[in-house]
């Protein structure tokens, strides 16, 4: 029984890794060529998987693109800073960093903005990003870090719109190399209208904060992965012990029955 469960767990883990490889490969192709020009053959080549493996997870190229879009907000985890207003700023810093280093974030933006034969407006991540910003704004408002007149939902959507426009301009102007600077400037204009004046002196909106926040997020992710791996090993050890004890119990019962 334990051996069968272990085999199932191994297959499931392999399937998860294969799916992740396909999504990342597809994201890099969609980012480079757009949805219409992206070829399944190129995606398969970059993922190093068979066509059957891809279609096991995704029924079509369109479904695969929607899979990439669904992953957007899963790739950004903002480290706690003690201030929800700072975490709001840090969120945009992390996404700016991801636009340079994470093909899934870049592909999601391109798929959402490109006007083609397939409409991805129902799957675009802007609403989800707006909700995350609104939640951080509401939490900051409860702490007195955001002014009472600020509407979290409207302001969250506004921030997403500003960011989206800035990254589009930055992509054309510098292949997003100046996106960090543009986001820093954005906050220098936006913050005075949403936070108390006393907070303007210590909320860090500098471009150099991007590297700090990205490093903190990567460290937290590594620690979480290590913890998960340790828990998985502990679970395996427990299962092995239970299996050994069960076998020993059966052997003892058999011996007892034979003696009787």
KAFENLIN-V298496 format. One record per residue. N is the residue number from 0. SS is DSSP state (a for helix, b for strand, c for the rest). Layout:
n=(N/N)
ss=(SS/SS)
This chain:
n=(0/1/2/3/4/5/6/7/8/9/10/11/12/13/14/15/16/17/18/19/20/21/22/23/24/25/26/27/28/29/30/31/32/33/34/35/36/37/38/39/40/41/42/43/44/45/46/47/48/49/50/51/52/53/54/55/56/57/58/59/60/61/62/63/64/65/66/67/68/69/70/71/72/73/74/75/76/77/78/79/80/81/82/83/84/85/86/87/88/89/90/91/92/93/94/95/96/97/98/99/100/101/102/103/104/105/106/107/108/109/110/111/112/113/114/115/116/117/118/119/120/121/122/123/124/125/126/127/128/129/130/131/132/133/134/135/136/137/138/139/140/141/142/143/144/145/146/147/148/149/150/151/152/153/154/155/156/157/158/159/160/161/162/163/164/165/166/167/168/169/170/171/172/173/174/175/176/177/178/179/180/181/182/183/184/185/186/187/188/189/190/191/192/193/194/195/196/197/198/199/200/201/202/203/204/205/206/207/208/209/210/211/212/213/214/215/216/217/218/219/220/221/222/223/224/225/226/227/228/229/230/231/232/233/234/235/236/237/238/239/240/241/242/243/244/245/246/247/248/249/250/251/252/253/254/255/256/257/258/259)
ss=(c/a/a/a/a/a/a/a/a/a/a/a/a/a/a/a/a/a/a/a/a/a/a/a/a/a/a/a/a/a/a/a/a/a/a/a/a/c/c/a/a/a/a/a/a/a/a/c/c/c/a/a/a/a/a/a/a/c/c/c/a/a/a/a/a/a/a/a/a/a/c/a/a/a/a/c/c/c/c/c/c/c/c/a/a/a/a/a/a/a/a/a/a/a/a/a/a/a/a/a/a/c/a/a/a/a/a/a/a/a/a/a/a/c/c/c/c/c/c/c/c/c/c/c/c/a/a/a/a/a/a/a/a/a/a/a/a/a/a/a/a/a/c/c/c/c/c/c/c/c/c/a/a/a/a/a/a/a/a/a/a/a/a/a/a/a/a/a/a/a/a/a/a/a/c/c/c/c/a/a/a/a/a/a/a/a/a/a/a/a/a/a/a/c/c/c/a/a/a/c/c/c/c/c/c/c/c/c/a/a/a/a/a/a/a/a/a/a/a/a/a/a/a/a/a/a/a/a/a/a/a/a/a/a/a/a/a/a/a/a/a/a/a/a/a/a/a/a/a/a/a/a/a/a/a/a/a/a/a/c)
